[in-house]
Amino acid sequence: MTLQQLKYIIKIAQTGSMRLAADELFITQPNLSKNVHEIEEEMHITIFQRTNRGVILTEEGTRFLSYARQVVEQSDLLEEAFKKNEGIKRSFAVSSQHYAFVVHAFVKLVKELGNDSYEFSLRECRTHEIIEDVKVGRSEIGVLYLSHFNKEIITKVIENNGLVYDVLFEATPHIFVSKSHPLANKEYVTLDDLKSYPRFTYDQGIHNSFYYSEELHSIEPSKKQIVVTDRATLFNLLIGLDGYTISSGIMSTDLNGDGIVAIPLKTNEVMQLIYIYDEDQPFKEITKRYLEILKQSNNI
C-alpha cells in the first residue's frame, strides 16, 4: 500500500465514480481499479461497493477512508514543514443547506488566505446529501438546522450515520421577500399573513420528507407552492412572483444585493443552526477557522 494509492481512494470517495476519479487523477480507469483491488487484497477488506450509478463506500471502507485521510494529511504537513520552496495546497470542503451566511463565511475564509494555494469545495445540497457527504468524507463539516419539529428525527439520522453535531447559533425565523412585496414594510408577519402568497421551498429529491425540509412549518398547507433547487433561482422568483420563503433571516447584501428583505415571522419555532462532523476525524486548522467565522455569522 502506497501513499499514492491512499490518495486514489480519497479521490474516488470524493467523486463517487471510478471514471470521474480517473479523469481527475489523469490515469486510466483500469489502472485505478487495479490499485484499488491491490489495497483491498492487501488489507482483506472491500472498500467500495459498485453500483449502476457509480461506487459507494462500504462500512469498512468508510473507516479505512478516515485513516487514509489522516495519513495523507500528515504527509502534507511533513511536506509543508520541510519542503520550504514548494507550496502545499490547503484543502477544505463543506456541504450545507442553502444559507447565504455559509457562503459569506466561505468568502471571508478564502480572502484571509491571501495568495496561498488552496483547493476548496462548497456544496449547497439537499439535507440527505449533506449527511452523506460528511459520512463518506466528501466534506469535513455539514451545516443544517434543527427545530422543535425536526430535531428528534434529524439527530437520530445523524447518530445512525456515525456522526455528531455542535451548535453554531440560534436564529429567529424570518421570511425572505422582495423589497416591493406587499408585506415588505411590516414589522413582523404571521402564517396567516402568508396564506395568499406563493411559498418557495428547496427540492429534497427522493428524501422529500417534512423532516428533511429546509423550511420551518413544512406541514402547513399552502395553496401556491413552488419547489426550486438553488438560491439564485429562488431569489429571482421571489422578486418576480411576490412569493416568500422561511429561513434564518441572515443575509449578506454584499453577496445578495438589496432586492430581498427579511421580516421576522411570529412563531413559537426556533432555528438552531448546527454543524455535523465525524468526531474520529480531527479538524484541520483551516476548518477550525471557518467554524469561528460561521459562529459570528448571526452578526452580519
Summary of the structure (lengths in Angstrom):
residues: 300
radius of gyration: 21.3
end to end distance: 47.5
largest distance: 66.4
contacts: 911
relative contact order: 0.15
helix: 44%
strand: 22%
